[in-house]
């Protein structure tokens, strides 16, 4: 488990947006390239907007792997790409994401089960190398991100804590997903708990968490994906396993934080469904 502290300077009544990006799955035949590009563009062009990665940035399955299924890959892939398919995927991720692969925008990159399997097989730590190349925080599979928000020249600091994990469970129903999130967020010291892996988008909504000083608000987020899993004229793993078409589960959420609503009032935060076409 990892822990990282991020210092952010803000001012009174200023909003900070944090966008988790999990389960991109570049190279998959059902990868929504337009949605991903719009999300990257939004982060790049909006002030006070940050992101962090939660793994599974691509398929990272080569032809030697029993999971390899050519029919589930993008039709743009060439036969010559198969000889070094991992590098092809890394290059595609860089090309589409490079504008926000900076310490000024990216809070860090985590790993998913796809990258983890490659690392354990001895074929390289893809995410670790990306973090070194772009000078980013390495988040591992799970851990804590603590935002330390200061106000102008004041010595005042307010801390906002996110627990994240790539995830370990992929239930089919929304109710089971919410139950997993409730356990996750109530079991960790955080304001927000974020998970992926299940390729769905659902939130617990605000939960009351009782403390000595009174109730505090918590949220759990399963933050979607950028591949539908099921689409026309493609036979996929998800279809064969009985998962539903996930058009409305795509994308992610925005964690919107206002550390100092006024000079004295408590920090405010909420979770908003992210649509790069309408969120301003």
Secondary structure, DSSP 4 states (H G I P E B T S, - for coil): -EEEEEEEEE-TT--EEEEEE----BTBTTB-HHHHHHHHHHHHHSTTEEEEE-S--B----TTSTT--GGGB-TT--GGGGGGHHHHHHHHHHHHHGGG-STTTEEEEE--HHHHHHHHTTS--HHHHHHHHHT--EEESEEEEEEEEEETT---EEEEEEEEE--S---SSHHHHHHHHHHHHHTSSSSEEEE-SS--EEE---EEEEETTEEEEEEEEEE-BSB-S--TT---HHHHTTPPP-GGGBSEEEEEEETTSSSSSPPEEEEEEE-TTT--
